[in-house]
Amino acid sequence: MKRVTVSSSIKFKEQIREAIEQMAEHGVTGSFPNLDSGVEKEDVDLEFMRKLAEDHFKSVHESEGLYVICPKGYVGTFVSVEIGYAKAQGKIIIFSEEPKDLGLQALADFYIPMNELNKLKDL
């Protein structure tokens, strides 16, 4: 893989940033649109959420896969929507950990922990 969209709750901002840096070290471009928008989670409104969705879907479309960071199996609503969109686009779905939801487990192509992101380049 050369380009991957990262999907996760914004509350895991540091893990998102870390994953993108690790991917770059291994020649993989990681994308999480609006990561540094300056908008705090409590200030997100409907207009911003629509823009975020549009930007993330565009990123997924331009990527080869979706890397889902889900500490302790947590996957939020918007991330679940992104996973469905990526699957419908025929993208590879990779989780950092096994999600708690059985339906999401059924959509997983691979599980690659954050400390093994070098494996992305071989997919």
Secondary structure, 3 states (H helix, E strand, C coil): CCEEEEECCHHHHHHHHHHHHHHHHCCCEEECCCCCCCCCHHHCCHHHHHHHHHHHHHHHHHCCEEEECCHHHCCCHHHHHHHHHHHHCCCEEEECCCCCCHHHHHHCCEECCHHHHHHHHHC
